[in-house]
């Protein structure tokens, strides 16, 4: 679980500047699907995140919101700001938090693991250890989709490191 502060509240119409506390499940058990309706390059993928369908993921998300609620209702935080959404009445009971997260929460869409790398005998691995797509000559993948599991933290630094490593491999003729 990770908790972090933010500086805006995004809505479909505008982004409201404010202080927010956000939380996410760092190692979800559940996973969704990405499907392409056709091979046409302009075909939009269908994303079915199945977010919080797994009971353990949902329990962790509820716990994260409980902890965020405890944080924002401390004396120090109350002197700085007030809790607006969800209201303190939601944060007071696990059942209310559970109902709230099901309708109010979404993914950060830091997708990874869609083209995982792995050993030759791993049936889930679409690429080898150098990002070469199996069965497609000359095609490399060098981004977060290579990660075989979701990292516990943000995906930006591991993805940058993948890019750096692959850049060095390409420069040195390794791949």
LOTI-976872 format. One record per residue (C-alpha): x, y, z; residue number from 1; residue in one letter. Coordinates in Angstrom, 3 decimals. Layout:
N
x:X	y:Y	z:Z	k:NUM	r:A
...
END
This chain:
175
x:0.000	y:0.000	z:0.000	k:1	r:X
x:1.252	y:3.482	z:-0.790	k:2	r:X
x:-0.112	y:6.798	z:0.413	k:3	r:X
x:0.849	y:10.151	z:-1.076	k:4	r:X
x:-0.253	y:13.742	z:-1.136	k:5	r:X
x:-1.591	y:15.478	z:-4.209	k:6	r:X
x:-2.356	y:19.023	z:-5.249	k:7	r:X
x:-5.617	y:18.803	z:-7.145	k:8	r:X
x:-8.963	y:17.069	z:-7.314	k:9	r:X
x:-9.678	y:16.074	z:-10.931	k:10	r:X
x:-13.269	y:16.074	z:-12.147	k:11	r:X
x:-14.562	y:15.399	z:-15.656	k:12	r:X
x:-14.933	y:19.151	z:-16.159	k:13	r:X
x:-11.987	y:20.758	z:-14.380	k:14	r:X
x:-9.178	y:20.180	z:-11.939	k:15	r:X
x:-9.750	y:21.837	z:-8.561	k:16	r:X
x:-6.566	y:22.944	z:-6.765	k:17	r:X
x:-6.477	y:21.608	z:-3.180	k:18	r:X
x:-4.586	y:19.241	z:-0.914	k:19	r:X
x:-5.429	y:15.566	z:-1.332	k:20	r:X
x:-4.325	y:12.318	z:0.230	k:21	r:X
x:-4.307	y:9.395	z:-2.169	k:22	r:X
x:-3.687	y:5.719	z:-1.579	k:23	r:X
x:-3.254	y:2.712	z:-3.788	k:24	r:X
x:-2.793	y:-1.026	z:-3.555	k:25	r:X
x:0.834	y:-1.608	z:-4.467	k:26	r:X
x:0.796	y:-5.310	z:-5.314	k:27	r:X
x:-2.694	y:-6.133	z:-6.559	k:28	r:X
x:-3.676	y:-9.782	z:-6.868	k:29	r:X
x:-6.322	y:-9.107	z:-9.496	k:30	r:X
x:-5.544	y:-8.087	z:-13.031	k:31	r:X
x:-7.536	y:-6.898	z:-15.974	k:32	r:X
x:-7.371	y:-7.351	z:-19.710	k:33	r:X
x:-6.479	y:-5.309	z:-22.755	k:34	r:X
x:-8.021	y:-6.500	z:-25.996	k:35	r:X
x:-7.726	y:-5.152	z:-29.504	k:36	r:X
x:-10.862	y:-5.590	z:-31.622	k:37	r:X
x:-8.753	y:-5.692	z:-34.792	k:38	r:X
x:-5.204	y:-5.334	z:-36.077	k:39	r:X
x:-6.048	y:-1.968	z:-37.647	k:40	r:X
x:-3.519	y:0.597	z:-36.338	k:41	r:X
x:-6.293	y:3.053	z:-35.401	k:42	r:X
x:-8.406	y:0.498	z:-33.537	k:43	r:X
x:-8.825	y:1.544	z:-29.929	k:44	r:X
x:-8.018	y:-1.111	z:-27.336	k:45	r:X
x:-10.696	y:-2.294	z:-24.942	k:46	r:X
x:-9.472	y:-1.996	z:-21.348	k:47	r:X
x:-11.278	y:-3.963	z:-18.672	k:48	r:X
x:-9.358	y:-3.144	z:-15.493	k:49	r:X
x:-11.406	y:-5.375	z:-13.147	k:50	r:X
x:-10.238	y:-2.907	z:-10.507	k:51	r:X
x:-10.977	y:-4.077	z:-6.960	k:52	r:X
x:-12.762	y:-7.238	z:-8.120	k:53	r:X
x:-10.353	y:-9.285	z:-6.036	k:54	r:X
x:-11.580	y:-9.338	z:-2.390	k:55	r:X
x:-8.040	y:-9.030	z:-0.984	k:56	r:X
x:-7.305	y:-6.004	z:-3.177	k:57	r:X
x:-10.545	y:-4.389	z:-2.072	k:58	r:X
x:-9.769	y:-5.093	z:1.605	k:59	r:X
x:-6.358	y:-3.444	z:1.181	k:60	r:X
x:-7.975	y:-0.439	z:-0.489	k:61	r:X
x:-10.466	y:-0.133	z:2.371	k:62	r:X
x:-7.598	y:-0.318	z:4.854	k:63	r:X
x:-5.722	y:2.373	z:2.917	k:64	r:X
x:-8.741	y:4.680	z:3.081	k:65	r:X
x:-9.137	y:3.969	z:6.802	k:66	r:X
x:-5.522	y:5.008	z:7.339	k:67	r:X
x:-5.959	y:8.088	z:5.155	k:68	r:X
x:-9.026	y:8.947	z:7.232	k:69	r:X
x:-7.023	y:8.615	z:10.438	k:70	r:X
x:-4.327	y:10.853	z:8.982	k:71	r:X
x:-6.631	y:13.642	z:7.803	k:72	r:X
x:-8.568	y:13.722	z:11.057	k:73	r:X
x:-5.550	y:14.203	z:13.321	k:74	r:X
x:-5.410	y:17.439	z:15.303	k:75	r:X
x:-2.515	y:18.760	z:13.216	k:76	r:X
x:-4.316	y:18.121	z:9.910	k:77	r:X
x:-7.604	y:19.544	z:11.191	k:78	r:X
x:-5.773	y:22.789	z:11.943	k:79	r:X
x:-4.610	y:22.958	z:8.323	k:80	r:X
x:-7.629	y:21.732	z:6.388	k:81	r:X
x:-10.882	y:19.855	z:6.590	k:82	r:X
x:-11.917	y:16.562	z:5.067	k:83	r:X
x:-14.343	y:17.167	z:2.194	k:84	r:X
x:-14.534	y:13.995	z:0.092	k:85	r:X
x:-15.286	y:11.387	z:1.096	k:86	r:X
x:-16.979	y:12.841	z:4.114	k:87	r:X
x:-16.007	y:11.803	z:7.619	k:88	r:X
x:-19.269	y:9.838	z:7.830	k:89	r:X
x:-17.960	y:7.566	z:5.043	k:90	r:X
x:-14.550	y:7.222	z:6.681	k:91	r:X
x:-16.161	y:6.206	z:9.978	k:92	r:X
x:-17.228	y:2.702	z:8.832	k:93	r:X
x:-15.541	y:0.004	z:6.735	k:94	r:X
x:-18.795	y:-0.883	z:4.975	k:95	r:X
x:-19.246	y:2.726	z:3.861	k:96	r:X
x:-15.644	y:2.950	z:2.690	k:97	r:X
x:-16.093	y:-0.287	z:0.728	k:98	r:X
x:-19.207	y:1.084	z:-1.000	k:99	r:X
x:-17.477	y:4.403	z:-1.670	k:100	r:X
x:-14.329	y:2.941	z:-3.241	k:101	r:X
x:-16.377	y:0.738	z:-5.573	k:102	r:X
x:-18.056	y:3.772	z:-7.138	k:103	r:X
x:-15.411	y:6.466	z:-6.677	k:104	r:X
x:-11.975	y:4.950	z:-7.191	k:105	r:X
x:-10.140	y:4.213	z:-10.384	k:106	r:X
x:-6.801	y:3.041	z:-11.629	k:107	r:X
x:-3.794	y:5.303	z:-12.053	k:108	r:X
x:-3.259	y:3.412	z:-15.321	k:109	r:X
x:0.424	y:2.831	z:-14.770	k:110	r:X
x:0.065	y:-0.292	z:-16.835	k:111	r:X
x:2.757	y:-2.905	z:-16.832	k:112	r:X
x:3.113	y:-6.599	z:-17.448	k:113	r:X
x:1.259	y:-6.667	z:-20.765	k:114	r:X
x:4.311	y:-8.111	z:-22.604	k:115	r:X
x:6.290	y:-9.702	z:-19.767	k:116	r:X
x:9.874	y:-10.839	z:-20.132	k:117	r:X
x:10.987	y:-14.138	z:-18.758	k:118	r:X
x:12.833	y:-17.392	z:-19.209	k:119	r:X
x:12.416	y:-19.438	z:-22.378	k:120	r:X
x:10.382	y:-22.071	z:-20.525	k:121	r:X
x:7.961	y:-19.497	z:-19.014	k:122	r:X
x:4.682	y:-19.795	z:-20.968	k:123	r:X
x:3.585	y:-16.308	z:-19.810	k:124	r:X
x:6.754	y:-14.582	z:-21.045	k:125	r:X
x:6.261	y:-12.876	z:-24.394	k:126	r:X
x:9.863	y:-11.647	z:-24.571	k:127	r:X
x:13.277	y:-12.940	z:-23.649	k:128	r:X
x:15.572	y:-11.277	z:-21.107	k:129	r:X
x:16.602	y:-8.642	z:-23.655	k:130	r:X
x:13.047	y:-7.651	z:-24.614	k:131	r:X
x:13.046	y:-9.494	z:-27.946	k:132	r:X
x:9.495	y:-10.529	z:-28.793	k:133	r:X
x:9.366	y:-14.248	z:-29.285	k:134	r:X
x:8.364	y:-15.247	z:-32.796	k:135	r:X
x:8.781	y:-11.731	z:-34.276	k:136	r:X
x:12.233	y:-11.006	z:-35.658	k:137	r:X
x:13.589	y:-7.510	z:-35.053	k:138	r:X
x:10.905	y:-6.397	z:-32.592	k:139	r:X
x:11.970	y:-5.249	z:-29.119	k:140	r:X
x:9.896	y:-4.028	z:-26.198	k:141	r:X
x:11.644	y:-1.641	z:-23.807	k:142	r:X
x:9.057	y:-0.179	z:-21.428	k:143	r:X
x:6.962	y:-1.012	z:-18.372	k:144	r:X
x:5.062	y:-3.705	z:-20.219	k:145	r:X
x:8.122	y:-5.954	z:-19.713	k:146	r:X
x:7.669	y:-6.050	z:-15.945	k:147	r:X
x:6.389	y:-9.527	z:-15.100	k:148	r:X
x:4.662	y:-8.201	z:-11.958	k:149	r:X
x:3.423	y:-4.808	z:-10.809	k:150	r:X
x:6.116	y:-3.029	z:-8.766	k:151	r:X
x:5.174	y:-1.959	z:-5.253	k:152	r:X
x:6.012	y:1.679	z:-5.950	k:153	r:X
x:5.428	y:4.006	z:-8.866	k:154	r:X
x:6.297	y:2.611	z:-12.273	k:155	r:X
x:8.164	y:5.652	z:-13.610	k:156	r:X
x:11.634	y:4.911	z:-12.163	k:157	r:X
x:11.751	y:1.218	z:-13.099	k:158	r:X
x:10.527	y:2.145	z:-16.588	k:159	r:X
x:13.258	y:4.782	z:-16.927	k:160	r:X
x:15.824	y:2.209	z:-15.848	k:161	r:X
x:14.536	y:-0.257	z:-18.443	k:162	r:X
x:14.953	y:2.444	z:-21.082	k:163	r:X
x:18.470	y:3.265	z:-19.883	k:164	r:X
x:19.505	y:-0.388	z:-19.871	k:165	r:X
x:18.059	y:-1.088	z:-23.299	k:166	r:X
x:19.643	y:2.079	z:-24.662	k:167	r:X
x:23.036	y:0.827	z:-23.474	k:168	r:X
x:22.373	y:-2.615	z:-24.973	k:169	r:X
x:21.430	y:-1.066	z:-28.315	k:170	r:X
x:24.469	y:1.250	z:-28.238	k:171	r:X
x:26.780	y:-1.684	z:-27.439	k:172	r:X
x:25.214	y:-4.059	z:-29.979	k:173	r:X
x:23.963	y:-6.541	z:-27.371	k:174	r:X
x:20.491	y:-6.632	z:-28.939	k:175	r:X
END
